[in-house]
Amino acid sequence: MKLFSPLTLGSLELSNRLVMAPLTRVRSGRDGIPGDIVVEHYRQRASLGMIVSEGTYPSHAGQGFPGQPGLVEDEQLAGWKRVTDAVHAEGGRIVAQVMHAGRVTHPGTNGGYEVVAPSAIAIEGTTRTYTGKEPYPVPHALTAEELPGIIEEFVTASRRAIDVAGFDGVELHGANGYLLHEFLSPASNQRDDSYGGSPENRARFVAELVAAVAAEVGADKVGLRISPAHNIQDALETDAEEVHETYGALVDAIAPLGLAFLSVLHAEPTGALIQDLRSRFGGPFLINSGFGVITNREEAIAVLEDGVGDAVVVGRPAIANPDLARRWNENLPENEPDASTFYGDGPEGYIDYPFYDSSPSSN
C-alpha cells in the first residue's frame, strides 16, 4: 500500500506516509518546558512517518494555552532537545509547529503580554487562563511597522528549533484561527493598508513570513499548515469565491519557494478548492480531513491510492495508538481515544495507551 511507502519531504526522508497531527495536550507546565512525560509521549510515536509537534509559541505574547510549550527560553529548547533526541533514537522524524495564538489568548495566559491581531476585534466567548475563564480581550491591532518584528519572532524560533532543539524542520501554523489565519480571514482582518482588504493583501503577511523563515533555515525544512473555510475561533471565511481567491493568492506566492510541504485541513480534500491548491502548490501535499470526524484506516489508504495527497495527517488515532503505523499496516485492532484525558497535566491518557501485544497470552 502506498500509505506505507517512503516519502521525501524536502530534506526529510519518511519511512511511511502517516503524519502525526499537531495536537495540543498542555502538559508542559507553567514554564512551557517539555518534561519526562512529553519526551516519552513523542518517543512512543516515532514509528509514524513524521511527527508534527503540538503548537509551540515563538514569543511569550503568542502563547495561547496554559501548559503550552514554547520555543523562547533556553530551558524550553533544552526540553525539546530531549524530545527530538528520543524520537531520533527510535528512527523517527519530528518537526516543530511554530504557532502564534494572535488574539486567541489572554494576558492571564501569556504572562501579561499584550494580545495582538491584524485588527482590534475580539473573539466572542471566554478562554481558560491560569486563574480561570476570562472573556477574550480586544487585541491590539498590529501596525505595519510592527509586522517585521512578528516575522523575526518566527524566524528566530524556527532557527533555534532546528539548530538548538534538534527538530528536523518546522511547520508554520497558518490555520485554526490563530495569528496567521487571522490575517487571511476577512472577519478578523479588516485592515485598510497593504495587508488587508483584497484577498491578495490578506495573504501578503503570511506569504512574507513563510518566505522569511524559508530564507533563514532552508525551504526544504519548512512546511505550512492551512485550513481554508474552517470557520473556527471567529476566523470566518464564508464566501467560497473569496476563499478560493485568498488561498490561491497565498499558494501562488509561496509555490516558487520550494517548501518541504503544504498541509491542508479540510473536510473535502477531493473537492475543487483543495485539489486546485494542490496543483498550484506543485510540491508535497499533506491531507488532514479529520477535525470533526476521525480519519480512519480505510480513508487514509484511499487518500493515497486515489492520488488525493502525498501523505495523511491523523490526530486522535495517533493519540490512542502509539504504534498506529503497525496497526494500520497489519490491520490490527485499535485502542479507542478517551477525550476526557486529551487535556491535563499528567500521564493518564498521554503515555499509558498500550502498544499492540501479539503474544498468545494476550489473545
C-alpha positions as CSV (number, residue, x, y, z in Angstrom):
1,M,0.0,0.0,0.0
2,K,1.2,3.5,-0.9
3,L,0.4,4.7,2.7
4,F,3.3,2.6,4.0
5,S,5.8,3.5,1.3
6,P,8.7,6.0,1.8
7,L,8.2,9.7,1.1
8,T,10.6,12.6,0.7
9,L,9.5,16.0,2.1
10,G,12.3,18.4,1.3
11,S,15.2,17.4,3.4
12,L,13.2,14.8,5.3
13,E,13.1,11.1,4.4
14,L,9.9,9.5,5.8
15,S,9.6,5.7,6.2
16,N,5.8,5.9,5.7
17,R,3.2,8.5,4.8
18,L,1.4,8.6,8.1
19,V,1.9,12.0,9.8
20,M,1.0,12.8,13.4
21,A,-1.0,15.9,13.5
22,P,-0.1,18.8,15.8
23,L,-2.0,18.0,19.0
24,T,-2.3,20.5,21.8
25,R,-2.0,18.5,25.1
26,V,-1.0,21.2,27.6
27,R,1.4,19.1,29.6
28,S,4.5,21.3,29.7
29,G,3.7,23.3,32.9
30,R,3.6,27.0,33.5
31,D,7.1,27.4,32.3
32,G,6.4,25.8,29.0
33,I,9.3,23.3,29.3
34,P,8.7,19.8,27.9
35,G,9.4,17.2,30.7
36,D,9.7,13.5,31.1
37,I,6.2,12.6,30.0
38,V,6.4,14.8,26.9
39,V,9.6,13.1,26.0
40,E,8.0,9.7,26.4
41,H,4.8,10.6,24.6
42,Y,6.7,11.6,21.4
43,R,9.2,8.8,21.7
44,Q,6.4,6.2,21.7
45,R,5.0,7.6,18.4
46,A,8.3,7.7,16.5
47,S,7.3,4.9,14.1
48,L,4.9,7.3,12.3
49,G,6.5,8.7,9.2
50,M,6.7,12.2,10.7
51,I,5.6,13.8,13.9
52,V,4.4,17.4,13.9
53,S,4.8,18.8,17.4
54,E,2.0,20.4,19.3
55,G,1.8,24.2,18.6
56,T,4.8,25.9,20.2
57,Y,4.9,29.7,20.8
58,P,7.6,31.8,19.2
59,S,7.2,34.6,21.7
60,H,5.6,34.9,25.1
61,A,2.8,37.1,23.7
62,G,2.0,34.2,21.3
63,Q,1.2,31.7,24.0
64,G,-2.4,30.6,23.7
65,F,-2.9,28.0,26.4
66,P,-1.9,27.2,30.0
67,G,0.6,24.4,29.9
68,Q,1.6,25.1,26.3
69,P,5.3,24.5,25.5
70,G,7.4,27.3,24.0
71,L,10.4,27.9,21.7
72,V,11.6,31.1,23.5
73,E,13.6,30.3,26.6
74,D,16.8,28.2,26.7
75,E,15.2,25.8,29.1
76,Q,12.3,25.2,26.7
77,L,14.7,24.4,23.9
78,A,16.6,22.1,26.1
79,G,13.4,20.3,26.9
80,W,12.6,19.9,23.3
81,K,16.1,18.6,22.6
82,R,15.4,15.7,24.9
83,V,12.2,15.1,22.9
84,T,13.9,15.2,19.5
85,D,16.8,13.0,20.7
86,A,14.4,10.4,21.9
87,V,12.4,10.4,18.6
88,H,15.6,10.2,16.5
89,A,16.9,7.4,18.7
90,E,13.9,5.4,17.6
91,G,14.5,6.3,13.9
92,G,11.7,8.9,13.7
93,R,11.3,12.3,12.2
94,I,9.8,15.3,14.0
95,V,9.2,18.9,13.1
96,A,8.2,21.8,15.4
97,Q,4.9,23.5,14.7
98,V,5.5,27.2,15.3
99,M,2.3,28.8,16.4
100,H,1.4,32.4,17.4
101,A,-2.0,32.4,19.0
102,G,-2.7,36.0,18.0
103,R,-6.0,37.1,19.6
104,V,-6.8,33.6,20.8
105,T,-5.2,34.2,24.2
106,H,-5.4,36.4,27.3
107,P,-2.8,38.3,29.5
108,G,-3.7,35.8,32.2
109,T,-2.3,33.0,30.0
110,N,0.6,34.6,28.3
111,G,2.2,36.2,31.3
112,G,0.7,39.7,31.0
113,Y,1.8,40.4,27.4
114,E,-0.3,42.5,25.1
115,V,-2.7,40.4,22.9
116,V,-2.2,41.2,19.2
117,A,-4.0,40.6,16.0
118,P,-4.5,42.1,12.5
119,S,-7.4,44.2,13.7
120,A,-8.8,45.3,17.1
121,I,-11.7,42.7,17.0
122,A,-12.2,40.4,19.9
123,I,-13.3,36.8,19.7
124,E,-16.7,36.2,21.3
125,G,-16.7,34.0,24.3
126,T,-14.2,33.1,27.0
127,T,-10.8,31.4,27.3
128,R,-9.2,29.4,30.0
129,T,-6.4,31.2,31.8
130,Y,-4.2,30.2,34.8
131,T,-6.7,31.8,37.1
132,G,-10.0,30.7,35.5
133,K,-12.1,31.5,32.5
134,E,-12.0,35.1,31.2
135,P,-13.6,36.9,28.2
136,Y,-11.3,37.3,25.2
137,P,-9.8,40.8,25.2
138,V,-9.9,43.3,22.4
139,P,-6.5,42.8,20.8
140,H,-4.0,45.5,19.8
141,A,-4.1,45.9,16.0
142,L,-0.6,45.4,14.8
143,T,0.8,48.3,12.8
144,A,2.6,47.8,9.6
145,E,5.8,48.8,11.4
146,E,5.3,46.0,14.0
147,L,4.9,43.2,11.4
148,P,8.6,42.7,10.7
149,G,9.1,42.1,14.4
150,I,6.5,39.3,14.4
151,I,8.2,37.8,11.4
152,E,11.5,37.9,13.2
153,E,10.0,36.1,16.1
154,F,9.0,33.2,13.8
155,V,12.4,33.3,12.1
156,T,14.3,33.2,15.4
157,A,12.1,30.5,16.8
158,S,12.4,28.4,13.7
159,R,16.2,28.7,13.6
160,R,16.6,27.7,17.2
161,A,14.1,24.9,16.9
162,I,16.3,23.3,14.3
163,D,19.8,24.4,15.5
164,V,19.3,24.1,19.2
165,A,16.3,21.9,19.9
166,G,17.2,19.4,17.1
167,F,14.0,19.4,15.1
168,D,14.2,18.2,11.5
169,G,12.2,21.2,10.3
170,V,9.3,23.5,11.2
171,E,5.6,23.7,10.3
172,L,4.3,27.3,10.3
173,H,0.7,27.3,11.7
174,G,-1.5,29.3,9.4
175,A,-4.7,27.5,10.4
176,N,-7.4,27.2,13.0
177,G,-8.0,30.9,13.8
178,Y,-4.6,31.8,15.2
179,L,-2.5,34.8,14.1
180,L,-1.6,33.8,10.6
181,H,-5.1,32.6,9.9
182,E,-6.4,35.9,11.3
183,F,-4.7,37.8,8.6
184,L,-6.3,35.5,5.9
185,S,-9.9,35.8,7.2
186,P,-11.9,38.9,6.2
187,A,-13.8,38.6,9.6
188,S,-10.6,39.0,11.7
189,N,-8.6,41.2,9.2
190,Q,-10.4,44.4,8.5
191,R,-7.3,46.5,7.8
192,D,-7.2,49.2,5.1
193,D,-3.4,49.0,4.4
194,S,-1.5,46.7,2.1
195,Y,-2.1,43.8,4.5
196,G,-5.9,43.9,4.3
197,G,-8.9,44.5,2.0
198,S,-8.3,42.3,-1.0
199,P,-7.6,38.6,-1.0
200,E,-4.1,39.3,-2.2
201,N,-3.5,41.8,0.5
202,R,-4.8,39.5,3.3
203,A,-2.4,36.7,2.0
204,R,0.6,39.1,1.9
205,F,1.7,38.8,5.6
206,V,1.6,35.0,5.7
207,A,3.5,34.8,2.4
208,E,6.2,37.2,3.6
209,L,6.6,35.3,6.9
210,V,6.9,32.0,5.1
211,A,9.5,33.4,2.7
212,A,11.5,34.8,5.6
213,V,11.6,31.6,7.5
214,A,12.5,29.6,4.4
215,A,15.3,32.0,3.6
216,E,16.7,31.6,7.2
217,V,16.5,27.8,7.7
218,G,16.1,26.5,4.1
219,A,12.8,26.0,2.3
220,D,13.5,22.2,2.3
221,K,12.9,22.3,6.1
222,V,9.7,24.4,6.1
223,G,6.1,23.5,5.8
224,L,2.9,25.5,6.1
225,R,-0.4,24.4,7.6
226,I,-3.7,26.0,6.4
227,S,-7.4,25.3,7.0
228,P,-9.5,27.2,4.3
229,A,-13.1,27.9,5.4
230,H,-12.6,26.1,8.7
231,N,-14.6,28.8,10.3
232,I,-13.2,28.3,13.8
233,Q,-12.5,30.8,16.6
234,D,-14.3,33.6,14.7
235,A,-11.8,33.5,11.8
236,L,-14.8,33.1,9.4
237,E,-14.4,32.5,5.7
238,T,-17.9,32.0,4.3
239,D,-17.7,33.3,0.7
240,A,-16.4,30.4,-1.4
241,E,-15.1,32.6,-4.2
242,E,-13.2,34.8,-1.8
243,V,-11.8,31.8,0.0
244,H,-10.5,30.5,-3.3
245,E,-9.0,33.8,-4.3
246,T,-7.3,34.3,-0.9
247,Y,-5.7,30.9,-0.6
248,G,-5.0,30.8,-4.3
249,A,-3.0,34.1,-3.9
250,L,-1.2,32.6,-0.9
251,V,-0.3,29.4,-2.6
252,D,0.8,31.2,-5.8
253,A,3.1,33.4,-3.6
254,I,4.8,30.5,-1.7
255,A,4.9,27.9,-4.5
256,P,8.2,29.2,-6.0
257,L,9.9,28.8,-2.6
258,G,10.1,25.0,-2.9
259,L,8.8,24.3,0.5
260,A,9.0,20.8,2.1
261,F,5.2,20.5,2.2
262,L,1.9,22.2,2.4
263,S,-0.5,20.6,4.9
264,V,-4.2,21.3,4.5
265,L,-7.0,20.7,7.0
266,H,-10.3,20.5,5.2
267,A,-13.4,18.3,5.3
268,E,-13.5,17.8,1.5
269,P,-9.9,17.1,0.3
270,T,-11.1,15.7,-3.0
271,G,-13.1,18.9,-3.8
272,A,-12.2,21.5,-6.4
273,L,-10.8,24.1,-3.9
274,I,-8.2,21.8,-2.3
275,Q,-7.2,20.0,-5.4
276,D,-6.7,23.3,-7.2
277,L,-4.5,24.5,-4.3
278,R,-2.5,21.2,-4.6
279,S,-2.0,21.8,-8.3
280,R,-0.9,25.4,-7.8
281,F,1.5,24.4,-5.0
282,G,3.2,21.7,-7.0
283,G,5.0,20.2,-4.1
284,P,4.4,17.5,-1.4
285,F,0.8,17.9,-0.2
286,L,-0.4,16.6,3.2
287,I,-4.1,15.9,3.7
288,N,-5.9,16.2,7.1
289,S,-9.7,15.7,6.8
290,G,-10.5,14.5,10.3
291,F,-11.2,17.6,12.5
292,G,-14.9,17.0,13.1
293,V,-14.7,13.3,12.0
294,I,-11.9,10.9,12.9
295,T,-9.8,9.8,10.0
296,N,-9.9,6.0,9.8
297,R,-7.6,3.5,8.2
298,E,-9.8,3.0,5.1
299,E,-9.9,6.7,4.4
300,A,-6.2,7.1,4.9
301,I,-5.5,4.3,2.4
302,A,-7.9,5.8,-0.1
303,V,-6.4,9.3,0.0
304,L,-3.1,7.9,-1.1
305,E,-4.4,5.2,-3.5
306,D,-6.6,7.8,-5.2
307,G,-3.8,10.3,-5.6
308,V,-5.6,13.0,-3.5
309,G,-2.5,13.8,-1.5
310,D,1.1,12.6,-0.8
311,A,0.6,11.8,3.0
312,V,-2.2,11.7,5.5
313,V,-2.2,13.7,8.8
314,V,-4.0,12.0,11.7
315,G,-4.7,13.1,15.2
316,R,-6.9,11.1,17.5
317,P,-5.9,7.7,16.2
318,A,-2.3,8.7,16.9
319,I,-3.2,9.8,20.5
320,A,-4.7,6.4,21.3
321,N,-2.3,4.2,19.3
322,P,1.4,4.9,19.7
323,D,2.0,2.1,17.3
324,L,-0.5,3.3,14.8
325,A,1.7,2.7,11.8
326,R,2.0,-1.0,12.6
327,R,-1.7,-1.4,13.5
328,W,-2.8,0.2,10.2
329,N,-0.2,-1.6,8.2
330,E,-1.2,-5.0,9.6
331,N,-4.9,-4.1,10.1
332,L,-4.9,-4.8,13.8
333,P,-7.5,-3.7,16.4
334,E,-7.1,-0.2,17.7
335,N,-7.3,1.5,21.1
336,E,-10.2,4.0,21.4
337,P,-9.2,7.6,22.3
338,D,-10.5,8.9,25.6
339,A,-11.5,12.6,25.1
340,S,-11.7,13.2,28.8
341,T,-7.9,12.9,29.1
342,F,-6.9,14.8,26.0
343,Y,-6.0,17.9,28.1
344,G,-4.4,17.7,31.5
345,D,-1.1,17.8,33.3
346,G,-0.3,14.1,34.0
347,P,0.5,10.8,32.3
348,E,-3.1,9.5,32.1
349,G,-4.3,9.3,28.5
350,Y,-0.9,10.6,27.4
351,I,1.7,7.9,27.8
352,D,-0.4,4.9,29.0
353,Y,-2.1,3.8,25.8
354,P,-0.9,0.2,25.2
355,F,1.1,-1.0,22.2
356,Y,-0.4,-4.0,20.4
357,D,0.6,-7.2,22.1
358,S,0.6,-10.2,19.7
359,S,1.7,-12.8,22.2
360,P,-0.6,-15.8,22.6
361,S,-1.3,-14.9,26.3
362,S,-2.8,-11.6,25.3
363,N,-5.4,-13.0,23.0
